[in-house]
Amino acid sequence: MAASSELLTGWCLFGVSLLAILAFCWVYVRKYQSRRESEVISTITAIFALAIALITSALLPVDIFLVSYMKNQNGTFKEWADANVTRQIEDTVLYGYYTLYCIILFSVFLWIPFVYFYYEEKDEDDTNTCSQVQIALKYTLGFLVVCAVLLIIGAFVPLDIPQNRNSTEWEKVKLLFEELGSSHGLAALSFSISSLTLIGMLAAVTYTAYGMSALPLNLIKGTRSAAYELLENTEDIEEVEQHIRRIKSKCKDGRPLPTRDRRTLQQLEERLRTLRRRERHLEFIEKSCWTKFCGVLRPLKITWGVFFILVALLFTISLFLSNLDKALHSAGINSGFIILGTNLTNPLNMLLPVLQTVFPLDYVLITTIIMYFIFTSMAGIRNMGIWFFWIRLYKIRRGKTRPQALLFLCMILLLIVLHTSYMIYSLAPQYVMYGSQKYLVQHNTTLIDGQPRNVTTYVLKICDADAPEDQCIVTRTYLFLHKFWFFSAAYYFGNWAFIAVFLIGLIVSCCKGKKSVIEGEVDEDDSDISDDEPCVYYG
């Protein structure tokens, strides 16, 4: 009965989170999608992809909750969990991960690429629907090949290499198939998901690390005055118009303009069109009630900015201490820098087990961490845009994001959220592996008060990587995170890169001045189709 009530509590909370996630994803995507170019399929795809990523992350606290509540605080298993058969309740979470990860693979390697290429071809005027589908399928086939290769590599890379050098090639191949069958495809799926998580790590280092400094400092510094920017813009317009008149005066007598002057005139006219657009946007912003309302909320924004920068520093310090602990006390690179116990503790690693004693405070904290990573990642993407090496592909703007950019955005956020699970493990490794589990260690005392006596006592210890397998139940999340040591090693070095980029971004954000009140809305080098209607959601 106790087991049923605890399970019901955990899964009910997961269900509530599921509804909240769906609502958040709908609002989030609708907020940024272009009103002029909105497409139903791309919108649904973006909402679906982001929701699946967040739902997968929501399984992490449920997984930790289940393994924690299998044991009492004195280190013994509860009655309902004392039998190994009953402990298979964790397999429910494992099957949940199987399902969600398979959906993620389907989304990343089939559905999102297909929808993206379909709308890329739709921009061409001379293509029909049948031709669009054929071309989209042709490009998507390449993604399917990559997915198949990752699954095959993950399935047939042996984790336990036979020590017998005299074994035949057939015996080695047979071992591969035995491993594949015994793990029920866990290795294949884990390798594919870890590969995507590695890409998510690169995205997190690029966007999240910078966003963690840019978002709070932008809130603290605020934006420039719309009236002051409008005055500057008017002066720029007058200057450009005078320059245009001077160039045109050269051909009053009918003589053609030199090539250099024609090129300069074309650039000035383009500049003037941009300034006119800025003028329309600034006039709208200056008169809008939303701007006045944002002015009233200025103290609240400063408060949130200070809070976010403190949280960012807390995360960075915790990540640094965790990585330093791995550098000093781990089993080395060949083990993926796994730690046998915690030697250098960090604030989050201490806080999460304490909060777990008052359910569901730890669940709320993990959800907050995930949402914080989402918001900071979005801030980084919005400030930097979506790039392919040195080429900017898209900008992310409220109410003006094209369908293709929206799909790119949700793909990046999906990969970042996948990496978030490892980030939380890096911040609190013992908590993610075992929750609040403890176990009893037999201790024999042969000498008491100078008298030889044989007394057996039991010492209570917190579960760690050195604990016996039959005494501490590892979360299913950890099985996916550390199936392959080389991915864990890559994540370890990625954490150092994350810290470095955050510090660089912090310096850059401190040195930059206030943002324009229409930052990124009107640029001369727009790669997107730009809407002329100003958006009221600034600041």
C-alpha positions in Angstrom: 0.0 0.0 0.0 2.9 2.3 0.9 4.5 1.6 -2.4 1.3 2.4 -4.3 0.8 5.7 -2.6 4.4 6.8 -3.1 4.4 5.8 -6.7 1.0 7.5 -7.2 2.4 10.7 -5.7 5.5 10.7 -8.0 3.6 9.9 -11.1 0.8 12.4 -10.3 3.5 15.1 -9.9 4.9 14.0 -13.3 1.5 14.3 -14.8 1.1 17.9 -13.5 4.5 18.7 -14.9 3.5 17.3 -18.3 0.5 19.6 -18.5 2.6 22.6 -17.5 5.3 21.7 -20.0 2.7 21.5 -22.9 1.3 24.9 -21.9 4.7 26.5 -21.7 5.8 25.1 -25.1 2.7 26.3 -26.8 3.1 29.9 -25.4 6.8 29.9 -26.0 6.6 28.9 -29.7 3.6 31.1 -30.4 5.4 34.0 -28.9 8.3 33.8 -31.4 6.7 32.5 -34.5 6.2 34.9 -37.4 2.6 36.2 -37.7 3.1 36.6 -41.4 4.7 33.3 -42.3 3.2 31.0 -39.6 2.7 27.4 -40.7 0.6 24.9 -38.8 2.9 21.9 -39.3 6.1 23.7 -38.3 4.4 25.2 -35.3 3.1 21.8 -34.1 6.5 20.2 -34.8 8.4 22.9 -32.8 6.0 22.6 -29.9 6.2 18.8 -30.0 10.0 18.7 -30.1 10.5 21.1 -27.2 7.8 19.3 -25.2 9.5 15.9 -25.6 12.8 17.3 -24.5 11.3 18.9 -21.4 9.2 15.8 -20.6 12.4 13.7 -20.8 14.1 16.0 -18.3 11.0 15.8 -16.0 11.6 12.0 -15.7 14.9 12.7 -13.9 13.4 13.8 -10.5 10.8 10.9 -10.8 13.7 8.5 -11.3 15.6 9.8 -8.3 12.4 9.9 -6.2 11.7 6.2 -6.9 15.2 4.9 -5.9 15.3 7.1 -2.8 12.0 5.9 -1.4 12.9 2.3 -1.8 15.1 2.6 1.3 14.6 3.8 4.9 16.8 6.5 6.5 18.5 3.7 8.5 19.8 2.1 5.3 17.4 -0.8 5.1 15.1 -1.5 2.2 11.4 -0.9 2.8 9.2 -3.9 3.0 7.6 -3.4 -0.4 11.1 -3.0 -1.9 12.9 -5.7 0.0 12.3 -8.3 -2.8 14.4 -7.9 -5.9 11.3 -8.6 -8.0 9.6 -5.6 -6.5 12.6 -3.4 -7.2 11.9 -3.9 -10.9 9.5 -1.0 -10.5 12.4 1.2 -11.7 12.0 -0.6 -15.1 8.9 1.6 -15.6 11.2 4.6 -15.7 13.6 2.7 -18.0 10.8 2.0 -20.5 9.7 5.6 -20.2 13.3 6.6 -21.3 13.3 4.1 -24.1 10.0 5.6 -25.4 11.0 9.2 -25.1 14.5 8.7 -26.5 13.1 6.8 -29.5 10.8 9.7 -30.1 13.7 12.1 -29.9 15.7 10.1 -32.4 12.6 10.1 -34.7 12.2 13.9 -34.3 15.9 14.8 -34.8 16.7 12.4 -37.7 13.4 12.3 -39.5 10.5 14.6 -38.7 12.2 17.9 -38.0 14.6 17.6 -41.0 11.7 16.6 -43.3 9.5 19.6 -42.2 12.5 21.9 -42.5 13.4 20.9 -46.0 9.8 20.9 -47.0 9.4 24.6 -46.2 12.8 25.4 -47.7 11.5 24.0 -51.0 8.2 25.8 -50.5 10.0 29.1 -50.8 10.7 28.2 -54.5 7.9 29.5 -56.8 8.3 26.7 -59.4 7.8 23.7 -57.1 4.5 21.8 -56.4 3.6 19.9 -53.3 4.6 16.5 -54.7 8.0 17.8 -55.7 8.5 19.4 -52.3 7.8 16.1 -50.5 10.2 14.2 -52.8 13.1 16.7 -52.4 12.5 16.8 -48.6 12.6 13.0 -48.4 15.8 12.9 -50.4 17.6 15.2 -48.0 16.1 13.6 -44.9 17.5 10.2 -46.1 20.9 11.5 -45.2 19.8 12.0 -41.6 18.4 8.5 -41.4 21.7 7.1 -42.6 23.5 9.0 -39.8 21.0 7.6 -37.3 21.4 4.1 -38.5 25.2 4.4 -38.3 25.0 5.6 -34.7 22.7 2.8 -33.7 24.9 0.2 -35.3 28.1 1.6 -33.7 26.4 1.7 -30.3 25.1 -1.8 -30.6 28.3 -3.5 -31.7 30.9 -1.6 -29.7 31.8 -4.1 -26.9 31.9 -2.6 -23.4 33.7 -5.7 -22.0 36.5 -6.9 -24.3 37.3 -10.6 -23.9 40.6 -11.2 -22.2 41.2 -14.5 -24.0 43.6 -13.6 -26.9 43.1 -17.1 -28.4 39.3 -16.5 -29.0 38.3 -16.8 -32.6 36.7 -14.0 -34.7 33.4 -15.9 -34.6 33.5 -15.9 -30.7 34.1 -12.2 -30.7 31.2 -11.6 -33.1 29.0 -13.9 -31.0 29.9 -11.8 -27.9 28.8 -8.7 -29.6 25.4 -10.2 -30.4 25.1 -11.5 -26.8 25.8 -8.0 -25.5 23.2 -6.6 -27.8 20.6 -9.1 -26.7 21.4 -8.9 -23.0 21.1 -5.1 -22.9 17.9 -5.0 -25.0 19.4 -2.4 -27.3 20.3 -0.1 -24.3 23.8 0.4 -25.6 22.6 1.3 -29.2 20.1 3.8 -27.9 22.5 5.2 -25.3 25.2 5.7 -27.9 22.8 7.6 -30.2 21.4 9.8 -27.4 24.9 10.4 -26.1 26.0 11.6 -29.5 23.1 14.0 -29.6 23.9 15.1 -26.0 27.5 15.8 -27.2 26.1 18.2 -29.8 23.9 19.6 -27.1 27.0 20.2 -25.0 28.5 22.3 -27.9 25.3 24.3 -28.1 25.2 24.8 -24.4 28.8 26.0 -24.4 28.0 28.4 -27.2 24.6 29.7 -26.2 23.7 28.8 -22.6 27.1 29.9 -21.1 26.9 33.2 -22.9 23.1 33.6 -22.1 23.8 33.0 -18.3 25.8 36.3 -18.3 23.9 38.3 -21.0 20.4 37.7 -19.7 20.9 39.1 -16.1 23.2 41.9 -17.1 20.7 43.1 -19.8 18.0 43.1 -17.2 20.1 45.1 -14.8 21.4 47.6 -17.4 18.0 47.9 -19.2 17.6 49.5 -22.7 18.2 52.9 -24.1 15.5 55.6 -24.1 13.2 55.4 -27.2 13.0 59.2 -27.3 16.8 59.6 -27.3 17.2 56.9 -30.0 14.5 58.6 -32.1 16.4 61.9 -31.9 19.7 60.2 -32.9 17.9 58.4 -35.8 16.4 61.7 -37.1 19.9 63.3 -37.1 21.2 60.3 -39.0 18.4 60.5 -41.6 19.1 64.2 -42.2 22.8 63.5 -42.6 22.2 60.7 -45.1 19.7 62.8 -47.1 22.2 65.6 -47.4 24.8 63.2 -48.6 22.4 61.8 -51.2 21.5 65.3 -52.4 25.2 66.2 -52.8 25.8 63.1 -55.0 22.7 63.7 -57.1 23.7 67.4 -57.6 26.7 66.1 -59.7 24.5 64.9 -62.5 22.1 67.9 -62.8 23.6 68.8 -66.2 22.7 65.4 -67.5 26.1 63.8 -67.1 26.1 60.2 -65.8 27.4 59.5 -62.3 30.8 57.7 -62.0 30.6 54.0 -61.0 31.9 54.8 -57.5 29.3 57.4 -56.9 26.5 55.2 -58.2 27.6 52.4 -55.8 27.8 54.9 -52.9 24.3 56.3 -53.8 22.9 52.8 -53.8 24.4 52.1 -50.3 23.1 55.4 -49.0 19.6 54.8 -50.3 19.6 51.4 -48.6 20.8 53.0 -45.4 18.0 55.6 -45.6 15.4 52.9 -46.0 16.7 51.1 -42.9 16.7 54.4 -41.0 13.1 55.1 -42.0 12.1 51.7 -40.8 13.8 52.3 -37.5 12.0 55.6 -37.2 8.6 53.9 -37.6 9.5 51.3 -35.0 10.9 53.9 -32.5 7.8 56.2 -32.9 5.6 53.2 -32.2 7.6 52.1 -29.2 7.7 55.7 -27.8 3.9 56.0 -27.9 3.0 52.5 -26.8 1.5 51.8 -23.3 3.7 48.7 -23.1 6.8 50.9 -22.9 5.4 52.9 -20.0 4.4 49.7 -18.2 7.9 48.3 -18.7 9.3 51.5 -17.1 7.2 50.9 -14.0 8.5 47.4 -13.8 12.2 48.5 -14.0 13.0 47.9 -10.3 11.5 44.4 -10.6 13.7 43.7 -13.7 16.8 44.9 -11.8 15.9 42.6 -8.9 15.5 39.6 -11.3 18.8 40.5 -13.0 20.6 40.4 -9.6 18.9 37.1 -8.7 19.8 35.5 -12.1 23.5 36.6 -11.9 23.7 35.2 -8.4 22.2 31.9 -9.6 24.6 31.9 -12.5 27.6 32.3 -10.2 26.2 29.6 -7.9 26.0 27.2 -10.8 29.4 28.1 -12.1 31.1 27.7 -8.6 29.3 24.4 -8.1 30.4 23.2 -11.6 33.9 24.3 -10.9 34.1 22.5 -7.6 32.6 19.3 -9.1 35.1 19.4 -12.0 38.0 20.1 -9.6 36.9 17.1 -7.5 36.9 14.9 -10.6 40.4 16.2 -11.6 41.8 15.4 -8.1 40.0 12.3 -7.0 38.4 10.6 -10.0 39.4 7.2 -11.4 40.9 8.9 -14.5 39.9 9.5 -18.1 39.5 5.9 -18.9 36.6 5.7 -16.4 35.0 8.9 -17.7 36.3 10.7 -14.6 33.9 8.9 -12.3 34.2 9.8 -8.6 34.2 7.2 -5.8 32.5 9.4 -3.2 32.5 13.2 -2.8 35.6 14.9 -1.6 35.1 18.5 -2.5 31.4 19.2 -1.9 29.5 22.1 -3.6 26.5 24.1 -2.6 24.0 22.4 -4.9 25.2 18.9 -4.1 24.6 19.7 -0.4 21.2 21.4 -1.0 19.5 18.8 -3.2 19.6 15.9 -0.7 18.4 18.2 2.1 15.5 19.4 0.0 14.6 15.8 -0.9 13.6 15.2 2.7 10.6 17.5 2.1 9.0 16.2 -1.0 8.7 17.7 -3.6 11.1 20.6 -3.0 14.0 18.9 -4.8 11.6 18.2 -7.8 10.8 22.0 -7.9 14.5 22.9 -7.7 15.5 20.6 -10.6 12.6 21.9 -12.7 13.7 25.4 -11.9 17.3 24.6 -13.0 16.0 23.1 -16.3 13.8 26.2 -17.0 16.7 28.5 -16.1 18.9 26.7 -18.6 16.1 27.1 -21.2 15.7 30.8 -20.6 19.4 31.5 -20.6 19.8 29.4 -23.7 17.1 31.4 -25.4 18.7 34.6 -24.3 22.0 33.5 -25.8 20.4 32.4 -29.1 18.4 35.6 -29.3 21.5 37.7 -28.8 23.7 35.7 -31.1 21.3 34.3 -33.7 21.7 30.9 -35.3 25.0 30.5 -37.1 26.7 28.0 -39.3 30.4 28.6 -38.5 30.8 32.3 -39.6 27.5 32.5 -41.6 24.5 33.7 -39.7 21.5 31.7 -40.9 18.6 33.2 -38.9 17.6 35.7 -36.2 15.2 34.8 -33.4 12.7 37.7 -32.9 9.4 37.9 -31.1 6.6 37.5 -33.6 8.9 37.5 -36.6 10.7 34.1 -36.5 10.4 32.2 -39.8 9.2 28.5 -39.7 12.7 27.2 -40.6 14.3 29.3 -37.9 11.7 28.1 -35.4 12.5 24.5 -36.2 16.3 25.3 -35.8 15.5 27.0 -32.5 13.6 24.0 -31.0 16.2 21.6 -32.3 18.9 23.5 -30.5 16.9 23.7 -27.3 16.0 20.0 -27.5 19.7 19.2 -27.7 20.6 21.6 -24.9 17.9 20.1 -22.6 19.3 16.6 -23.3 22.6 17.9 -22.1 21.0 19.5 -19.0 20.7 16.0 -17.4 24.4 15.6 -17.4 24.9 19.2 -16.2 22.7 18.4 -13.2 24.8 15.2 -12.7 28.0 17.3 -12.8 26.5 19.7 -10.1 25.2 16.9 -7.9 26.7 13.5 -8.9 25.8 11.5 -5.8 22.2 12.8 -5.8 21.6 11.9 -9.5 23.1 8.5 -9.0 21.5 7.4 -5.8 19.3 10.2 -4.4 19.2 10.0 -0.6 19.9 6.3 -0.4 22.1 5.0 2.5 23.5 1.6 3.3 25.0 -0.3 6.2 28.6 -1.3 6.4 29.7 -4.0 8.7 32.4 -3.0 11.1 34.2 -5.5 13.4 35.8 -4.2 16.6 38.3 -6.5 18.3 39.5 -4.2 21.1 37.1 -2.3 23.5 38.5 -0.3 26.5 41.7 -2.3 26.2 39.9 -5.6 26.4 39.9 -8.1 23.5 36.3 -8.4 22.3 34.7 -9.3 19.1 31.9 -6.9 18.4 30.2 -6.4 15.1 28.6 -3.0 14.5 27.0 -1.5 11.4 28.0 2.0 10.2 25.5 4.0 8.1 27.1 5.4 4.9 25.7 7.5 2.0 25.5 5.6 -1.3 28.2 6.4 -3.8 30.0 4.8 -6.7 31.9 2.5 -4.4 28.8 1.1 -2.8 27.7 -2.6 -3.2 25.3 -3.1 -6.1 22.8 -5.1 -4.0 22.7 -2.3 -1.4 22.3 0.8 -3.6 20.0 1.1 -6.6 21.4 3.2 -9.4 19.0 5.5 -11.2 18.1 4.6 -14.8 19.2 8.1 -15.8 22.8 7.2 -14.8 22.7 4.1 -17.0 22.2 6.3 -20.1 24.6 9.0 -19.0 27.6 6.7 -18.4 27.2 3.7 -20.7 30.3 4.9 -22.6 33.3 6.3 -20.7 34.5 8.4 -23.7 31.3 10.5 -23.7 31.7 11.1 -20.0 35.2 12.3 -20.6 34.1 14.6 -23.3 31.4 16.1 -21.0 34.0 16.6 -18.4 36.2 18.8 -20.7 33.0 20.4 -22.0 32.2 21.6 -18.5 35.6 23.4 -18.3 34.8 25.0 -21.7 31.4 26.0 -20.3 33.0 27.8 -17.3 35.5 29.6 -19.6 32.8 30.8 -22.0 30.7 32.0 -19.1 33.5 34.1 -17.7 34.4 35.5 -21.1 30.7 36.3 -21.7 30.5 38.0 -18.3 33.4 40.3 -19.2 31.9 41.1 -22.7 28.4 41.7 -21.2 29.9 44.0 -18.6 31.8 46.0 -21.2 28.9 46.4 -23.6 26.6 49.4 -23.3 22.9 49.4 -23.1 20.9 47.6 -25.8 18.8 49.5 -28.2 15.1 49.4 -27.4 14.6 47.8 -30.8 17.7 45.6 -30.7 17.8 43.1 -33.6 14.4 44.2 -35.0 15.8 46.4 -37.8 19.2 45.6 -39.3 20.7 46.3 -42.6 22.0 42.7 -42.9 18.7 41.0 -42.2 18.8 37.4 -43.5 15.1 36.9 -42.6 12.1 38.3 -44.4 11.3 41.1 -42.1 7.8 42.3 -41.0 7.1 45.9 -41.2 4.7 45.9 -38.3 6.5 46.9 -35.1 6.3 44.5 -32.2 5.1 45.8 -28.8 7.0 43.3 -26.7 10.3 45.0 -26.1 12.5 45.4 -23.1 
